[in-house]
Amino acid sequence: MNKLIEKVDKALDEYLEIKYPEDIFKSMKYTVTLPGKRLRPVMCLEACRIFGGNMDDALPTACAIEMLHAQSLIHDDLPCMDNDDFRRGKPSNHKVFGEAVAVLAGDALLSYAPQLIIEKSKNLSSETLIKVLLEFTKTAGAYGLIAGQVVDIESENKGIKNPEVLDFIHTHKTADLFRLSLKAGAIIAGADNNALDEMDNLAQKFGLAFQIYDDILDEISSFEEMGKTVGKDKNSNKLTYVSLYGLEESEKKLNILFNEVYDIINKYNSDILKTIVDNMKKKLEKNGG
Ligand code: GRG
């Protein structure tokens, strides 16, 4: 796991050169290279390995996915969205570079990510590249992350407490990026449609589990542990699993999902994916969950 994270970190550092105008490149690089867990790029590389591909062929795509994730974090932290002053244990992008540059850095990451996939994926056929880019663009736009974010904001403003709406938010804000990571890795390895469907299913369950886990930690964890402000969901009347079902019920649902995720992962003998879930369970236990 650590080797994969190092590989991703090294590539991210190389891909994000500081050029003129420096402010925008520095702002792009700032959030991307802060110490996140790198779950999504690692999932992408591991899915590629599982289906017999060469991980190095998936490295540009894995890094592009981390850039898309960082973009969503930068924009999510803006005062017009979640208004958060901290991310990954440090001041949020707009707190360091100002709102205008933070908006532009997010936009720049969003367009640099597919550019990187096209320019650096030397061994991929045009057909594979198109498949990967289709998954990427679906995830980044109004069919993916943006849909999740818009419904999240709407439900908070209108005080909506509806399980189907919550499911929609989790699917698009969180599971879609996991879906992109696993499916893109599998596509690069040349996996067949059955395998892609299984990655889709794994991402949906894993994404839902991850968001419930994140919501529980927001309630029971600390700033030091999370690297961002905690307790905000409750204070802002946000629609979350915990606000809808309470802590105990959320933990029960999470354990069911964890077991379903383990069942799928076990089929592929993936120590890396298993470690990601094990680490989540350990963190919950450490925080009294
Ligand atoms: C894609 C154009 C475009 C816009 C984005 C702002 C927005 C629309 C979406 C918000 C998505 C968001 C912030 C979802 C939260 C998902 C989540 C639980 C993030 C935390 O993930 P971790 O814990 O973070 O993996 P690290 O820092 O470890 O990478």
Residues whose N, C-alpha, C, O or C-beta is under 5 A from the ligand:
A	BS01	GRG	G36 K37 R38 L39 S72 L73 H75 D76 R88 A140 L145 I146 Q149 K173 T174 D214
